[in-house]
Amino acid sequence: MLDSAIDVSFVLPVYNEEECVEVLTAEIIAVMKHQGRSYEILLVNDCSTDRSGEVLERLAAALPQVRVLHHLVNSGESAAHATGFQAARGEIIVTLDADGQNDPASIPDLLAAIEGYDVAAGFRPKRHDDWVKRVSSKVANAFRNRVTGDRVIDAGCCFRALRRDALRELPVWNGMHRFLPTLLRFQGYRITEVPVKHRPRTTGVTKYGIGNRLWRGLRDCFAMRWYRKRAIPGRRVRGACGQEPERPAGPEAR
């Protein structure tokens, strides 16, 4: 499996999800059995303090599709995404949270939607979180879209399919994962949005709340407003067959 060409790479940041990640991995494998695509599952352990590391190593030993990467220091979800992006070999990368709330049943929808696009970003029409999270998310999305000038339905949903070649010049910082569709749109890549299924959390505890996201998120919105004016198109070189690069959908090159 590891020596074969890979069509799809799954990237799952893992932090203290010992009770979730094994079941979620099995669900992904079950879904991919019917897709006719080669794939790998990259589990990025962000210095978990529970038994997640042991669970991941056991999965990697038992399942040829699974690869495990361990951070040396706790670096956050964006860093885990970046680590997975660097190691991924698939032409398409699918990201989802390891807590089990992103339903793998929506994977085929994302893979179908990305045809003709560079990013298929999921959004949760029916979100199974408490009212505080739902309300704060709506307010944050409205503020974010107003400040950045972009329009994303559900910036907090990290259930996405992305083309690997669109990630070559991705700027990485702590919080990047929440702005990924906007970053890529500003670089001229094509974005579509897809409804995905969301489930209640049944084990573990959430790692995010208003206190550890609000002020940093507000600052990042203004940084993205700056980036929109300075972004360089990702496709800017004439192709090998003489085709002109596609005109960016984002801000014009300066």
Buried (B, 14 or more C-beta within 10 A) or exposed (E): EEEEEBBBBBBBBBBBBBBBBBEBBEBBBEBBEEBEEBBBBBBBBBBBEEEBBEBBBBBBEEBEBBBBBBBEEEBBBBBBBBBBBEBBBBBBBBBBBBBBBBBBEBBEBBBEBBEEBBBBBBBBEEBBBEEEBEEBBEEBBEEBBEBBBBBBBBBBBBBBBBBBEBBEEBEBEEBBBBBBBBBBBBBBBBBBBBBBBBBEBEEBEEBEEEEEBEEEBEEBBEBBBEBBEEBEBBBEEEEEEEEEEBEBBBBEEE
